Amino acid sequence: MVQVFWRYLYLIGVQSAGIVMLLAALAGGGFVLSLQATLPIGLTTTLGLLAAFMVKVLGVLFTLLVLAARSVTAICTELALLRANGEGPIQLLVRPRLLALVVAGFILYLYFVLTSLLIGALVSNGTFDVWEFAQIVSTLQPGLILLGMLRTGLLAGFGLAVALRLSVRSVRTLDAVPRAVANGVLQAIVVMLALELAYQLVAAIGSPVHNSAGS
């Protein structure tokens, strides 16, 4: 099980890093360019908004979508084929893959946030300023980053668990594998995004209450 965990952590956390960082670069650069084109705000404010938006919202969403499209699909396909061929027990095969997906979610979220901030800082003034990037990173709240990591990893793991429980578990023949995998991935995406949306709504509702109480 330990070897399977490390192998899947490499397959998910390392091999998915490229597409996560590409999406982060597009998101960070596009966010800064759109702000600069539409709002008359300074560089410091722009980068502050970039950091807050990537840490609180986009980092989790984009990373979850990559994990669902790439990793959840691969794991569901593999386990569905094993189940159709009568190999098992499936429960023992699930655990290292599920744990690797959760840990990889932590790592890929950090990849996304740091890459988006780096590209955003580069696009904002056309040059790379190490001190400016360091200042952006220093303003990030460790609690929010930790919360984003936890949401990404746990939601990815929960989405995979739902897909395996509702779709892959019912596979009996090879003919049923494609439909089961497609349904499972769709269920995982819906569950992950719905829970993240619920969190964002609760956070948005609770924020004004917290601010008014503090004042």
N, C-alpha and C positions, 0 to 999 in steps of 0.2 A: 504493500500500500504506500509506503514511503517513496519508493522509486516512481510509482505512478503519479503521486502528488507532485514531485519535482519535475517530472517530464511534462505534466500538464501545466504546471506553473510556467515553465519555459515556453510551451506552445501558446499559451494564452497571454502571459505577461510580457514576453519578449517579442514574439512574432506579431502581436497586435500593436506594438508600440509605434510602428511606422505610420499606420493609418490613423491612429489616435493623434499623433503629433501633426500629421498633415491637416486633419480637421481642426486641431487647435490653432495652427498657423492661419488657416483661412478664417476661423472665427475671430481670433484676436486682431488680425489685420483688418478684416472687414468691419469689425465693431468700431475700431478707432477711426477708420476712414469715413464711415457713415456719421459718426459723431462730429468729426471736424467739418464735414460738409454741410451739416444741418443745424448745428448749435454753436453759437459764439462763446465757447468756453475755453479756458486755458488748458495748457498741457497737463498740469498737475491734476486738475479736475477730471480730465479725460482718462488719464491713467488710473485714477482712483475708481471711477465708474467701471472701467475695464476689469480691474481686480475684483471688485465686488460682484459684478455680473458673472464672471467666469467661476469664481469660487462658489457662489451661492446657487447658480442656476445651470449655466451651460456645461460646466465641467461634469456634473452628474449626468445630465441628459445625453450628451454626446457619447460619453464613455459607456453608458448603459446600452445605447443603440449599437455601438460597435460590438460589445460583448454579446448582445442578443443575436446580431446578424452573423457573427463569425463563430463565437465559441459555443453558445447555447445550441446553435444548429449542428455543429460538429459533434458535441457530446450526445445530443438527442439521437442523431443518426447512428452513432457507434453503439449506444446502448439499445436502441431499437433493433438493430441487426443482431446483436448478441441475444436479445430476448426472442427474436424470431427463430434463431438457430437453437434455442433451448439451452443456452449457456447461462450459468449463474453461480451463486446467488447474485442477482442484480444489485441488491442493497449494498453488498460489499464493494461492488464496482463503482457505485455512485459516490460514496463518501470522499475518496481522494480527489475526484474530479470536482465535486461541489466545493470542497475546501480550497482547491487551487483556483477556482473561479472567483471565490470571495476575496482571497488574498490578491489575486491579479487585479481585481476591481480597485482595491486600495492603491496599488502601484500605478495603474493606468490613469486614475483620476489625478494623481500628482503630475504625471507626464503632461496631461492635458493642461492643467492650470499653469505650470511653469512655462510650457511652450507658448501658450497664448499670451502670457505676460511678456515674454521675451520678444515675440514677433510684434506685439502691440507697441512696446517701447521702441522697437526699431522703426516701425512704420510711422510713429507719431512725429519724429523729427528727422527721419532719413539717415540717421547715424546710430551706431550702437554705443551707448554710454553705460559702462559697467556700474558707475556710481548711481545713475538714475534707476537702473534695473534693481540694484541693491536696495534703494530707497523704497521702491514699490513692494518688493518682497518683505521688507521690514515692517511695512504698514499692515500686512495681512494678519488677521487674527488667528492664532493657532487653533482656537476652539472651533472656528468655522471650517477650517481646513480639515480638522479631525472629523467633524460632523459630516462633511462632504465625502471623505473617504469611507466612513462607516455606511452612509446611505448608499453609495455606489456598490460597495462589496456585498452588503446584506441584501439589497434589492436585487442584485444580479443572482445571488444564491437563491433567494426566494422565488424569483421568476423561473429559474431552472427547476427547482423542486416542484413548482406547480405544473410545468410542462411535462415532467417525468410522471407525476402523479395522475394527471388527467388524460394524457395522450399516449406516452410511450409505454406505460404500464399495461395498456390494453392490447398491445401488439402480440399477435399469435403467428402470423405468416409474413413472408417477405413482401407480399403484395400490399400489405397494410403499412409498411414502413414509410413510404413517401407522404401519405396523408397524415399519419401520426406525427411525423416530424414537422410538417407544415403547420398543423394545428398547434403543436406544442410551442413552436417558436412564436406564433401569433399570440398564444395565451401568455407566454412569458413577457412579450413586449407590452401587451395590454396591462398586465398586472404591475409591471415595473413602472410604467408611465403613470398609471392611475394612482399608485401609492406615492410617487414623487409629486404629482399634481396635488394630491391631498395634503402632503406635507407643506408645499408652497402656499396653499390656501390657508392652512392653519397658521403658518408663520406670518403671512400677510395680515391676518385678522388679529393675531396676538401682538404684532409690533405696535400699532397705534395704542392699544390698551396699555402696553408696557411703558410707552413713551409718556402717555398722559398720567400714569401712576407716578412715574419718576418726577414729573414736573409738579 
